[in-house]
Amino acid sequence: MIVRVHSGVAPVDYELHHEDIIGRKIGENVPEIPIPKIHLDVSRRHGQFYSNEGVWSYEDLGSTNGTWRLPEGDRIGAIQLQPGIKLRLGDFPQDSGIDLEVLG
């Protein structure tokens, strides 16, 4: 599964492995999918991607500002991933969060 991260600079694609944490990079804390520390809406351990028998899911790890499904704007705790799903980490509906796009 590949996830594209839009963080205000050029988008970056990440190939997911078995379990990958996404979060803010702070000092020694470097998650598998690091987000620049300037994005204060994103927690250090914001969410986790994981695979169970070939089915990929995302789970918010109790982040302060939440994870939101786009374009609906529904706050989610966990979601099964499919190509085309878009999520926002951080404050919604503000444009200050990080957007994720599941490519497949």
Legacy VTK file of the C-alpha trace (Angstrom):
# vtk DataFile Version 3.0
C-alpha trace
ASCII
DATASET POLYDATA
POINTS 104 float
0.000 0.000 0.000
1.294 3.466 -0.866
0.232 6.652 0.924
0.951 10.139 -0.413
1.620 12.790 2.265
0.871 16.443 1.485
2.591 18.601 4.121
2.831 21.976 2.406
5.888 21.066 0.344
6.192 18.617 -2.537
4.076 15.507 -1.836
6.005 12.450 -0.631
4.951 8.846 -1.260
5.527 6.203 1.419
5.268 2.464 0.884
3.677 0.978 3.971
5.136 -2.063 5.676
3.411 -4.175 8.340
2.849 -1.446 10.952
3.890 2.179 10.385
3.458 5.110 12.772
2.878 8.599 11.354
3.671 11.599 13.540
5.705 14.700 14.201
9.481 14.341 14.171
10.867 15.686 17.474
14.521 15.111 18.411
15.095 11.383 18.853
11.434 10.600 18.082
11.448 9.617 14.411
8.310 7.722 13.333
8.310 5.602 10.178
6.425 8.395 8.391
7.855 11.621 9.819
6.034 14.940 9.649
8.113 18.147 10.022
7.889 19.499 13.583
6.477 22.820 12.330
3.081 21.083 11.976
1.882 21.461 15.559
-1.590 20.098 14.716
-0.014 16.653 14.293
0.846 14.633 17.401
4.198 12.871 17.850
2.427 9.511 17.494
-0.648 10.615 15.584
-1.768 7.414 13.904
-0.802 3.953 12.757
-1.157 2.109 9.472
-1.388 -1.664 9.772
-2.209 -4.717 7.698
-4.332 -7.642 8.847
-4.439 -10.538 6.382
-3.737 -8.190 3.466
-6.351 -5.596 4.444
-4.842 -2.194 5.277
-6.295 0.082 7.941
-5.455 3.333 9.693
-6.072 4.036 13.384
-5.804 7.371 15.190
-3.692 6.810 18.327
-5.601 9.272 20.523
-4.135 12.353 18.866
-5.047 15.775 20.260
-6.464 17.226 17.011
-7.789 14.041 15.454
-7.938 12.399 12.053
-10.639 13.422 9.582
-11.996 11.819 6.425
-12.061 14.162 3.439
-14.089 15.676 1.914
-16.852 14.735 4.391
-15.065 16.082 7.457
-16.015 13.150 9.683
-13.647 12.559 12.608
-12.540 8.932 12.592
-10.963 6.581 15.083
-10.128 3.858 12.572
-10.819 3.216 8.901
-10.180 0.473 6.377
-8.051 1.863 3.553
-8.832 1.743 -0.146
-7.324 3.632 -3.079
-8.753 7.141 -3.282
-9.435 7.614 0.437
-8.223 10.979 1.729
-7.543 11.826 5.362
-6.448 14.938 7.233
-4.277 14.773 10.327
-4.830 17.731 12.620
-7.325 20.534 12.802
-10.366 20.377 10.520
-11.767 22.347 8.681
-8.683 24.568 8.832
-6.091 24.043 6.116
-3.246 23.734 8.605
-3.300 19.930 8.884
-1.509 17.261 6.889
-3.423 15.554 4.085
-2.957 11.876 3.213
-4.095 10.181 0.041
-4.223 6.391 -0.325
-2.835 5.474 -3.748
-3.112 1.699 -3.513
LINES 1 105
104 0 1 2 3 4 5 6 7 8 9 10 11 12 13 14 15 16 17 18 19 20 21 22 23 24 25 26 27 28 29 30 31 32 33 34 35 36 37 38 39 40 41 42 43 44 45 46 47 48 49 50 51 52 53 54 55 56 57 58 59 60 61 62 63 64 65 66 67 68 69 70 71 72 73 74 75 76 77 78 79 80 81 82 83 84 85 86 87 88 89 90 91 92 93 94 95 96 97 98 99 100 101 102 103
